[in-house]
Amino acid sequence: MASTTFWATATSMLLFFLFLLVPSSNCVDLESYRSHEVPKSDVDLLEFPLNLEYFEAELFLYASLGYGLDKVDPNLTVGGPSPIGAKAAQLGPVIKDVILQFAYQEVGHLKAIKKTVKGFPRPLLNLSKESFAQVVDKAFGRALKPPFDPYANELNFLIASYLVPYVGLTGYVGANPKLEGPVSRRLVAGLLGVESGQDAVIRALLYERANQKVEPYGITVAEFTNWLSNLRNKLGGEGLKDEGLVVPPSLGAEGKIAGNVLAGDPYSVAYDRTAEEILRIVYGSGNASIPGGFYPKGGNGNIARSHLQSV
């Protein structure tokens, strides 16, 4: 119980400081910004994250409830196809509660973005166990036997969840300096705060299990996160922007510690990624113009589609 309280307090402090990034104003919530016009240059940057928000919403909803947006809020899908292979995960009561909270938070994120810009239909998502197994196999450079199944137990699902919010938060960090309008910056700061909180919770839960072996592979949780982060660095193609739970002390905070419950650059500032880097990662191809992985037909929106049309 003390451990749970510690992580809850730490996450609350993280969210508080992230929300200090919101542009200074007398406005206190996103609704107060609605009268501001969104610059045309901001629209694509605000719509692009829907690709990942759909991913997170469907993954967390199915894992905790056994169904997704088609039942929870079909209007948000705008007629986009149902995800492939998503299903309920075998979760204990505490982790199930946490994931359900994440799920409804992601529904809120979809609504917030779509209230600000038009958005687009849900892209086709492959959330099958085979899709996750392919990512894990690629990370380790070999086929694990039996294939990794994210839905088999809560430890596997936490490892699978490690793949999701962090990529989104680096995208929000990357988009923020490119935005011109106050409503755009307010929205992205708010989304970044909660996505960072989700990532912190997932990493904290995994950090408590860092030395636990993931069965039947005999590989520790920390090793799993390191290999997955290495894969994302490789696919992103822009150097070190991803770190596992245990790193060489030279890469830890102030170059002095191996524990790495939160990833950050040499100044412990969050890494940033462009939309192109994110596409390279979630497609699993290392190329923003070659769809696959979790997005068999690619992402939606002008940014993602422009890369698909370039080949």
N, C-alpha and C positions, 0 to 999 in steps of 0.2 A: 504493500500500500504506500509506503514512504517513497519507493522508487517511482510509482505512478504519479504521486503528487509532485515529485521533483520535476519530472518531464513536463507535466501540465504547466507548472509555474514557468519553466524555461521557455516553453513554446509561447505562453502568453506574453512574456517579455519580448521575445523575438517579434511577435506581431505588433506590439506597441511601437517598437522602434521602426519597423517597416512603415507603419502608417504615418510616421513623422515625415516620410518622403512626399506625402501628398502636398501639392502646391498650396502655399499660404493663401487663405481666404476666410471670409466670414461664413462661407458655406460649410455645413457639417456633414452632408451626405450626398450621395450621387444624384439623387432626385433634384437637389438644389442646383445642379449644374445643367439641367436639361434645357434651359433657355439659351445656353451657349451653342453656337453652331459648330459642328464638327468639320474642320477643314477637309477638303477633298483628299489632300495628301495623307490624311490620317486614316481614311476609311479602310483601305486594304490592310493596313497594319493592325487595325482593331478587329477586322474580320478573320484574318488568318488564324488566330488562336482558337477559333471555333473548332478547327480540326482536332486539336488536342483535348479541348473541353468535351467534345462529343465522345472521344475515346475514354476519358476518365469517367464521365457520367455513366456510360454503358458498362464499363468494367466494374465499377463499384456498385452500381445498382444490381446487376446480375449476380455478383458475388454475394451480396448481402440479402437480396430479396428473391432472386431466381427469375427476375424479369427486368426489363429496361424501360427506356423512354416510350416505347410503343404503348405501354400501359400506364406509366407514371404521368407523362405529359406528351401525347402524340403530336400536339401542335408544334412542339419544338423541333421535331424531325423534318418538317416541311416536305414530307413525302419521301425522304431519303430511305434507302434500303436498310432492313434490319441487320444487325451485326451477325457475323458467322461464328458459331461455336461458343458463344458466351453462355455461361451457366453458373449456378450457385456453387460457391466454394464451401469446403468443410471448415467452418470457423467456430471457435469457441465464443461464448457470449460476449466477452469484453472486446475482442478483436472485431467481431461481427458488428457490435454497436459502433465502434470507431469507423469502420468502413461504411456503414450506413450513413453516419454523419457526413463523411466525405462525399457520398453519393448525392445527398440532397444539397450539399454545398455546390457541387458541380452543376446541378440543375439550376441553382441560383445564378451561377456564372453564365450559363447559356442565356438565361433571361436578361441579365444585365447587359451583355454584349448586344443582344438582339433589340433591346430598347434603345440602344445608342446608335447602332448602324443596322442596315437591313439584314445582313448575314446571308447564309446560304443553306441548302439542305444538308442533312447528315450524310457524310461520305460513307461508302462501303467500308466496314471495319472487319478485319479478321481477328477475332479474339479467341480463337480456338486454342486448345492446349497444344496442338501441333505448331501453331504460329509462335507461341512462347518457347516451345522446345527448340525451334529453329534458331531463335535469338540466343538462347543459352548455349546451344551447340556451337554456334558461330563464335561466341565469346571464348569458349574453352578450346576451340580449334579441333574438336572431336565430338562424336556423337555419344552423349551420355546414355547409359542403359540402366534401367528403363528410361525412356524419354521423360524429360522434366514436365511435370503436370502442375500448373499453377493453382488448380482448383482442388488438388488432392488433400491439402491440409493447410493450416493457417501459416506455418512457417514458409511453405512454398508460395503462398499468396502474398505474404509480406515481401518476399524477394521479387515476385512479379511486380508488385506495386512500386518497388524501388525504381522500376524503369520509367514511371509515368510522371508524377508531379515535377520532378527535378528538371526534366527536359522543358516542360512548360515554363517554369520559373526563369530559366536562363533565357528563354525567348522573350519574356516580359522585360527582363533587364536589358536585353538587346534592343527592344523596340522603344523603350522609354525616351532615350535622348533624341529619337527621330520624330517624336510627336510634337505637334505645334499647338494644339488647342488645349485649354484647361480641362474640358470634359474628358478628353482623351487621356490626359495624364492622370486625372483623378481615377478614372476607370482602371487603368493599367496598374496604378499604385495599389488600389484596393484588391485587384485580382492577384497581384504579386504577393501581397501580404498573406492571403489565405493559402495560396499555392505553396509558399515557403513554409507556412505552418504545417501543412499536410506532409511535406517532405521531411520536416524536422521530426514529426511524430513517427513517421515510418522509419527513418534512420535511427531514432532513439530506441524504438522497439527492437530493431535488428541489432543495434549496438549492445543491448543487454544480452543478446544471444550470439555475440560475435564469434565466440570460440566453440559454439555448438555445431556439431556436424550435421549437415543436411543428408538425411538418409534417402536411399541406400548408397549414396555416392562417396561418403567419407570425406567430403569437402566442407570446410567450415563456412559459416555465414560470411565472415569477413572476406574469405577468398572469393566467394561468389560475387560479392559487391565489387571487389577489385577487378575481377575479370570483366564484369558487365560495364564498369566505368571505363576500362581500357578499350572495350569495343566501341563505346560511344565516342571516345576521343578519336579513335581510328576512323570511324564512319564520318564524324563531323569534319575531319580534315583540317582543323585549324589549331592544332596543338592541344595542350593540357587545359581542359575546361570541365573535367569530371574527375572525381576522386572517390575511392571506396571508403570504408569505415575505419580501416587501419592503414596508415601510410608510413613511408620512411619519415623519421622525425624532421628531416629537412623540408618536407612538404607540409608538415603540420603547422598549427598556429605559431607564429613567430619563429618557425623553424626549430621548435623545441619539444614537440610532443607527437607521438605516433597516433594517439586517439584522434579520430576525425569525425565526430558525430555530425558536424556540419561542414560542407565543402566550401572552400573559399580560396581566393588567390593569395599571394604572399602577404597582403594586407588584411586578409580575412574578409574581403569584399566579394560578393557573389559574382560568379562568372557570367558572361553574356554570350548569347548565340543569335545568329541571324536566322531568318526564316529558311534560307537555303541550307544552313547547317542542320536545322531541325528536320527538314525533309530527308536529307541524306541519312539521318539516324533512324527515323521512324519507318522509312522505306526499307531499311536494312541493306541498301545497295551502295551507299556511299556516293550516290548521284541523285541530285534533286530532280532529274528528268527521267529517272527509271523507277517507277512505282513497284511496290511489292511489300512484303512483310505484313505489317498491320493494316496497310492501305493498298489492297490488291489493284485498285483502279486509280490510285493517287488521291491526294487531298482535293478539297473544293476551294473555291474563292479565286480571285484574280491572280494572286501570287503563285499559288500551287499550280493552277491551270496554265499559267504563262510558261512555266518550265516544261510542262508536258507537251505544250504546243511547239516547243523549240526543237524537238527532235523529229 
